[in-house]
Amino acid sequence: MTALRKARKQNNADVIAAQCSRVLLGLRKHTGETQAQVAKRLRMTESMISRLESGTHVPSLKTLCRIADAFDRELEIAFHEHEHTHADGTRHSHPHHHLDPDHRHTHGDKK
């Protein structure tokens, strides 16, 4: 494994489950619904909603699509990368976890 690969944040099912958990909980709280109400709307069990919200279950792509549709949201999967220009005028793109110590940039506002 290269040093760069070791240094960058790894994609991990637990991390992704936790991210999905925060989003689902936020969506449910925003609508003021109970887990039972969301479960009924998504045609899932209340225990599945609980597991999704607690981050103990990694949702399938099909489940993520159902959640996005139910909350009238667009599901977007991003393999983060950005393009920038160095002081010498060279331009390139690379993943966000780039470890160049001279690399400085700002990202746009998060939605």
Secondary structure, DSSP 8 states (H G I E B T S, - for coil): --HHHHHS----HHHHHHHHHHHHHHHHHHHT--HHHHHHHHT--HHHHHHHHHT-S---HHHHHHHHHHTT--------EEEEE-TTS-EEEEETT---TT---------
